């Protein structure tokens, strides 16, 4: 019997034992908290259920802006904003983005400024230094 077959039959026995409350039910591999504790990035909560509290309200992961969250969690220092990102910032932070001066996003330590070095103006989000 190959290693794959052994693993398959063992897992099938554990599963059927779990269903029928058999002797192996407590030791079933799929019932353990973590299969391999040395794994990197072993999330106990699935990404779709992760959230953050914003003004006392629970905001799901999909409702947040990925560029703002990347800078907030120190994954990046600068991000170029798309028109959709600019709309999100205007709606959520109630700020008027002008070309004259950089605007800070609340007390988050992030600044939106306009980069006019190219042909067209580009809005950038950077971490405040």
C-alpha positions as a printed Julia matrix, in Angstrom:
129×3 Matrix{Float64}:
   0.0    0.0     0.0
   1.39   3.38   -0.94
   1.83   6.25    1.45
  -1.06   8.09   -0.21
  -3.39   5.13    0.32
  -2.38   4.8     3.97
  -3.07   8.47    4.59
  -6.38   8.29    2.73
  -7.68   5.28    4.67
  -6.48   6.67    8.01
  -8.3    9.96    7.4
 -11.41   8.11    6.23
 -11.37   5.99    9.4
 -10.93   9.07   11.58
 -13.79  10.84    9.82
 -16.2    7.9    10.13
 -15.15   7.45   13.76
 -15.86  11.11   14.4
 -19.29  10.83   12.81
 -20.2    7.83   14.95
 -18.47   9.03   18.14
 -16.0    6.16   18.0
 -12.76   5.68   19.96
 -10.67   7.77   17.52
 -13.07  10.71   17.54
 -11.04  12.84   19.95
  -7.77  12.28   18.12
  -9.0   13.05   14.64
  -6.46  15.03   12.66
  -9.01  17.51   11.38
 -10.17  18.27   14.92
  -6.8   19.58   16.1
  -6.23  23.29   16.59
  -3.3   23.36   14.2
  -1.87  20.53   12.16
   1.68  21.86   11.96
   2.61  24.55   14.52
   5.77  25.5    12.6
   3.89  26.7     9.5
   4.34  30.36    8.59
   1.2   32.49    8.15
  -1.11  29.99    9.73
  -4.22  32.09   10.16
  -6.73  30.85   12.71
  -9.39  33.11   11.18
 -10.1   32.94    7.46
  -9.38  36.12    5.5
 -13.02  36.62    4.62
 -13.91  36.88    8.32
 -11.16  39.29    9.33
 -12.3   42.76   10.31
 -11.16  45.97   11.97
 -13.0   48.35   14.27
 -13.47  51.78   12.75
 -15.2   54.42   14.87
 -16.58  51.64   17.05
 -18.14  49.84   14.07
 -17.05  46.49   12.69
 -15.74  46.94    9.15
 -15.19  43.76    7.15
 -11.97  43.19    5.25
 -13.59  43.61    1.8
 -14.96  47.06    2.65
 -11.54  48.54    3.44
  -9.22  50.15    0.89
  -6.29  47.83    0.24
  -3.77  50.65   -0.37
  -4.59  52.43    2.87
  -4.48  49.15    4.8
  -1.11  48.22    3.24
   0.43  51.47    4.47
  -1.29  51.21    7.84
   0.16  47.72    8.4
   3.67  48.76    7.23
   3.63  46.6     4.11
   4.4   49.64    1.92
   5.56  53.23    2.33
   4.07  54.75   -0.84
   1.11  53.87   -3.04
  -0.18  55.56   -6.21
  -3.9   56.26   -5.95
  -6.43  55.45   -8.65
  -9.59  57.55   -9.21
 -11.57  54.95   -7.21
  -9.13  55.28   -4.3
  -9.5   59.07   -4.41
 -13.3   58.75   -4.28
 -13.01  56.4    -1.3
 -10.72  58.81    0.55
 -12.99  61.79   -0.14
 -16.04  59.86    1.09
 -14.49  58.22    4.17
 -12.24  61.0     5.44
 -14.29  64.04    4.28
 -11.31  65.93    2.91
 -10.98  68.09   -0.19
  -7.94  67.09   -2.2
  -6.26  70.09   -3.8
  -3.03  70.41   -5.73
  -1.62  73.04   -3.39
  -0.86  71.24   -0.16
  -0.68  67.65    1.13
  -3.63  66.44    3.21
  -3.34  64.14    6.19
  -5.87  61.31    6.59
  -7.25  61.9    10.06
  -4.69  60.89   12.68
  -3.55  57.79   10.79
  -0.1   59.12    9.93
  -0.73  59.0     6.17
  -0.53  61.91    3.74
  -2.08  62.34    0.29
  -0.13  64.63   -2.01
   0.04  65.4    -5.72
   3.1   64.47   -7.75
   3.37  66.82  -10.75
   6.69  65.57  -12.14
   5.14  63.74  -15.12
   2.74  64.78  -17.87
  -0.33  64.37  -15.7
  -0.82  64.83  -11.99
  -0.66  61.7    -9.88
  -2.03  61.38   -6.35
   0.24  59.48   -3.98
  -0.4   58.14   -0.51
   2.67  58.08    1.71
   3.46  57.34    5.31
   4.11  60.51    7.28
   7.72  60.8     8.39
